[in-house]
Amino acid sequence: MAAPEFETITYAVEDGVATVTLNRPEKLNAFNTRMMNDLIAVFDETDRDDAVRAVIVTGAGRAFCAGADLSGGAQTFDYEARGGEAMAARTRDGAQRDGGGLLTLRIFESLKPVIAAVNGAAVGVGATMQLAMDIRLASTEARYGFVFARRGLNPEAASSWFLPHLVGVQTALEWCYTGRIFPAAEAQERGLVRSLHAPEDLLPAARALAREIVDNAAPVSVALTRQLIWRMAGAAHPMDAHRADSRGIQARGGSGDAREGVTSFLEKRAAAFPDKVSSDLPNIWPHWQAPEFS
């Protein structure tokens, strides 16, 4: 199956690593309805394609994403007034939904690990879309801003859930109350960013991290691990995690991957994991309905 074509992003896969590049450099990669749809579709593609083992998201030009495209003027965020594609793309079950949230919820469901390589300004949805990604690397020239209160809005893209999980309530409130722009060094200090890199070293560092995953880890195990850790971040009790973990171990313990993982270790060779995310991912959700744990 041929990969879909996109208007606002570019997409390439090389040696197991997909690179998604926000590609409206003349607009500082500002987020619009077309970009929302393209990004949701590209995560459908990365999940579908077993050749993709990790995903890197970055921006073209000097920005990662400078936030929402404000070309709609005062009605930019009034989708009901704007109507048309903007309204239709954000309507689910008759209700208007936040476009950034539709994207982050899709990233949340990703079966592949997602690495953000933040090359420049990341403001508004340019900051919040990253929160559902797994690991964030940033250029020393990157800047962040959760600027919603300065635009008469509230935080979006489910960031009221994601951001406190990553940096704590106090930092999340400070950044969102003030809406100020701050450097990547502060983002790293507060735990939002994993590491800082010179601009020319950013993508090589992201690719090296992706390669560490691709070359050593079983894809189905990575998919399960991603969902376990993200979903259990909001669990009410560790028993929820125990139930889900146990179903996963039961399903994976007899798999070809588990046999290969142990055998390759004992034989002191690189593993060649046979299982595929598209066909061998066990369904361990919803764990509370599993009869063995009722």
Wavefront OBJ file of the C-alpha trace (Angstrom):
o trace
v 0.000 0.000 0.000
v 1.395 3.367 -1.036
v 1.949 5.964 1.661
v -0.586 8.825 1.592
v 0.362 12.255 0.318
v 0.263 15.249 2.628
v -0.070 19.007 2.089
v 1.428 20.441 5.273
v 3.955 17.826 6.354
v 6.603 15.670 4.754
v 7.006 12.003 5.575
v 9.943 9.684 5.029
v 10.916 6.248 6.350
v 14.519 5.061 6.467
v 15.848 1.971 8.237
v 12.846 1.666 10.506
v 12.655 5.347 11.486
v 9.864 7.584 10.194
v 10.553 11.315 10.093
v 7.522 13.614 10.082
v 8.387 17.243 9.298
v 5.911 20.070 9.787
v 6.296 21.827 6.474
v 4.855 25.334 6.348
v 8.143 27.164 6.915
v 6.874 30.416 5.420
v 4.222 30.409 8.190
v 6.621 29.153 10.881
v 4.766 25.831 10.559
v 1.596 27.356 11.996
v -1.087 24.777 12.777
v -4.281 24.771 10.730
v -7.079 22.323 9.960
v -5.144 20.746 7.106
v -2.108 20.144 9.334
v -4.318 18.609 12.008
v -5.772 16.193 9.471
v -2.363 15.427 7.971
v -0.815 14.667 11.352
v -3.683 12.430 12.443
v -3.404 10.586 9.123
v 0.362 10.162 9.380
v 0.016 8.443 12.762
v -2.525 6.119 11.177
v 0.178 5.364 8.601
v 2.984 4.796 11.088
v 0.798 2.419 13.094
v -0.155 0.495 9.961
v 3.362 0.102 8.582
v 5.435 -2.603 10.298
v 8.547 -1.150 8.642
v 8.177 1.851 10.979
v 9.677 1.141 14.400
v 10.033 4.711 15.731
v 8.763 8.173 14.741
v 10.583 11.513 14.866
v 8.587 14.754 14.581
v 10.384 17.991 13.720
v 9.821 21.261 11.870
v 11.078 22.732 8.599
v 12.904 26.043 8.706
v 13.500 28.039 11.876
v 10.393 27.023 13.860
v 8.966 23.789 15.167
v 5.431 25.200 15.219
v 4.599 28.786 16.125
v 1.075 27.886 17.227
v -2.274 28.214 15.528
v -2.502 29.921 12.153
v -4.046 33.286 13.033
v -4.883 34.261 9.475
v -8.573 33.974 10.355
v -8.199 37.110 12.453
v -10.524 37.674 15.391
v -12.586 34.610 14.387
v -9.575 32.278 14.313
v -10.854 30.180 17.221
v -14.579 30.715 16.642
v -15.090 27.605 14.506
v -18.864 27.830 14.680
v -18.728 31.297 13.149
v -16.146 30.221 10.576
v -18.022 27.065 9.604
v -16.821 25.047 6.619
v -13.845 22.730 6.912
v -12.700 24.123 10.247
v -16.042 23.324 11.896
v -16.586 19.984 10.163
v -13.104 18.680 11.003
v -13.622 19.372 14.703
v -17.140 18.013 15.098
v -17.614 14.589 16.706
v -21.049 13.181 17.579
v -22.583 16.587 16.993
v -20.255 18.401 19.404
v -17.401 20.765 18.640
v -14.010 19.416 19.727
v -10.598 21.028 20.119
v -8.397 20.249 17.115
v -5.200 20.082 19.135
v -6.873 17.568 21.407
v -7.970 15.404 18.501
v -4.298 15.275 17.496
v -2.828 14.591 20.943
v -5.383 11.872 21.620
v -4.349 10.236 18.347
v -0.669 10.469 19.320
v -1.580 9.032 22.743
v -2.884 5.922 20.959
v 0.261 5.519 18.820
v 1.719 2.020 18.683
v 5.172 3.358 17.864
v 7.451 5.467 20.092
v 7.386 9.173 19.215
v 10.399 11.472 19.590
v 10.066 15.255 19.222
v 13.085 17.048 17.750
v 12.182 20.649 18.547
v 14.237 22.804 16.212
v 12.812 26.250 17.004
v 9.803 28.117 18.355
v 7.162 25.866 19.917
v 4.249 28.046 21.006
v 0.601 27.285 21.776
v -0.359 24.076 20.015
v 3.270 23.867 18.899
v 4.079 23.197 22.556
v 1.013 21.193 23.546
v 1.144 18.756 20.615
v 4.525 17.575 21.940
v 3.116 16.602 25.320
v 1.676 13.344 23.996
v 5.020 12.470 22.413
v 7.317 10.268 24.452
v 10.688 12.002 24.492
v 11.464 15.612 23.619
v 14.891 16.782 22.423
v 15.344 20.477 21.722
v 17.715 22.785 19.931
v 19.469 25.349 22.067
v 17.620 27.886 19.898
v 14.151 26.503 20.684
v 11.635 28.538 22.657
v 8.427 27.432 24.362
v 5.226 29.221 25.280
v 1.852 28.127 26.646
v 0.347 31.438 25.596
v -3.378 30.701 25.788
v -4.281 33.118 28.606
v -2.660 35.918 26.567
v -5.043 35.114 23.701
v -8.188 34.947 25.871
v -8.214 31.141 25.715
v -7.580 28.191 28.008
v -4.990 25.446 27.525
v -6.025 22.929 24.877
v -4.857 19.642 23.323
v -5.601 17.834 26.605
v -2.600 19.687 28.049
v -4.369 20.095 31.390
v -3.802 16.333 31.732
v -0.459 15.919 29.958
v 1.481 18.942 31.213
v 1.116 18.374 34.992
v 2.058 14.728 34.468
v 5.318 15.844 32.850
v 6.358 18.873 34.915
v 4.083 18.952 37.959
v 1.142 21.175 38.827
v 3.151 24.177 40.018
v 5.202 24.549 36.837
v 2.209 23.823 34.611
v 0.211 26.574 36.311
v 3.066 29.078 36.198
v 3.670 28.556 32.494
v -0.050 28.691 31.647
v -0.926 31.585 33.982
v 1.822 33.835 32.639
v 1.771 32.711 29.017
v 5.379 33.821 28.766
v 7.897 32.605 26.210
v 10.799 30.771 27.828
v 14.003 29.169 26.574
v 14.585 25.479 25.987
v 17.050 25.495 28.883
v 14.173 26.207 31.279
v 12.077 23.503 29.612
v 14.900 21.056 30.270
v 15.412 22.234 33.849
v 11.706 21.728 34.636
v 11.583 18.267 33.033
v 9.745 18.953 29.777
v 12.804 18.408 27.576
v 15.175 15.460 27.834
v 18.283 17.093 26.322
v 19.528 20.189 24.503
v 21.583 20.106 21.316
v 23.282 22.516 18.964
v 20.993 23.055 15.965
v 23.147 20.938 13.653
v 23.258 18.100 16.205
v 19.531 17.906 16.982
v 18.313 15.506 14.294
v 21.397 13.249 14.551
v 20.756 12.963 18.297
v 17.078 12.137 17.721
v 18.020 9.538 15.114
v 20.607 7.983 17.426
v 17.961 7.614 20.122
v 15.514 6.128 17.614
v 18.191 3.683 16.459
v 18.762 2.517 20.039
v 15.089 1.512 20.115
v 14.887 0.097 16.593
v 18.059 -1.981 16.802
v 17.472 -3.570 20.200
v 13.803 -3.729 21.209
v 10.933 -5.950 20.089
v 8.332 -3.764 18.319
v 5.340 -5.446 19.965
v 6.956 -5.062 23.392
v 7.581 -1.377 22.688
v 3.952 -0.874 21.631
v 2.696 -2.533 24.819
v 5.174 -0.640 26.987
v 4.115 2.693 25.508
v 0.452 2.067 26.195
v 1.025 0.632 29.675
v 3.094 3.562 30.892
v 0.904 6.265 29.368
v -2.405 4.745 30.476
v -1.241 3.810 33.929
v -0.113 7.410 34.529
v -3.758 8.124 35.296
v -4.657 4.871 37.054
v -6.335 5.038 40.431
v -4.344 2.200 42.020
v -1.246 0.101 41.204
v -3.562 -2.923 41.022
v -4.748 -1.538 37.690
v -1.178 -1.710 36.419
v -0.690 -5.198 37.909
v -3.741 -6.499 36.080
v -2.678 -5.001 32.764
v 0.967 -6.070 33.184
v -0.127 -9.609 34.005
v -2.309 -9.923 30.920
v 0.577 -8.672 28.801
v 3.098 -11.079 30.327
v 0.661 -13.959 29.891
v 0.136 -13.101 26.234
v 3.785 -12.355 25.431
v 5.436 -15.100 27.474
v 4.713 -17.749 24.863
v 5.393 -15.535 21.862
v 8.095 -15.914 19.246
v 9.555 -12.646 20.464
v 9.975 -13.915 24.019
v 11.616 -17.117 22.816
v 13.939 -15.146 20.552
v 14.734 -12.598 23.243
v 15.905 -15.265 25.683
v 17.651 -17.422 23.068
v 19.565 -14.518 21.529
v 20.715 -13.409 24.982
v 21.968 -16.880 25.851
v 23.663 -17.209 22.479
v 25.202 -13.727 22.802
v 23.887 -12.478 19.458
v 21.584 -9.720 18.226
v 17.914 -10.634 18.415
v 15.749 -10.989 15.311
v 12.267 -10.520 16.718
v 9.641 -12.198 14.485
v 6.388 -10.684 15.765
v 4.662 -7.727 14.098
v 2.660 -4.926 15.653
v 0.034 -5.162 12.916
v -0.785 -8.811 13.621
v 0.656 -9.901 16.984
v -0.213 -7.127 19.426
v -2.285 -8.702 22.233
v -5.441 -6.996 23.412
v -4.889 -6.395 27.133
v -7.555 -3.662 27.374
v -9.849 -3.074 29.059
v -8.160 -5.012 31.828
v -11.024 -4.562 34.298
v -13.263 -6.734 32.086
v -10.852 -9.671 32.020
v -12.659 -12.631 33.663
v -9.456 -14.014 35.199
v -9.108 -10.844 37.276
v -12.781 -10.284 38.086
l 1 2 3 4 5 6 7 8 9 10 11 12 13 14 15 16 17 18 19 20 21 22 23 24 25 26 27 28 29 30 31 32 33 34 35 36 37 38 39 40 41 42 43 44 45 46 47 48 49 50 51 52 53 54 55 56 57 58 59 60 61 62 63 64 65 66 67 68 69 70 71 72 73 74 75 76 77 78 79 80 81 82 83 84 85 86 87 88 89 90 91 92 93 94 95 96 97 98 99 100 101 102 103 104 105 106 107 108 109 110 111 112 113 114 115 116 117 118 119 120 121 122 123 124 125 126 127 128 129 130 131 132 133 134 135 136 137 138 139 140 141 142 143 144 145 146 147 148 149 150 151 152 153 154 155 156 157 158 159 160 161 162 163 164 165 166 167 168 169 170 171 172 173 174 175 176 177 178 179 180 181 182 183 184 185 186 187 188 189 190 191 192 193 194 195 196 197 198 199 200 201 202 203 204 205 206 207 208 209 210 211 212 213 214 215 216 217 218 219 220 221 222 223 224 225 226 227 228 229 230 231 232 233 234 235 236 237 238 239 240 241 242 243 244 245 246 247 248 249 250 251 252 253 254 255 256 257 258 259 260 261 262 263 264 265 266 267 268 269 270 271 272 273 274 275 276 277 278 279 280 281 282 283 284 285 286 287 288 289 290 291 292 293 294
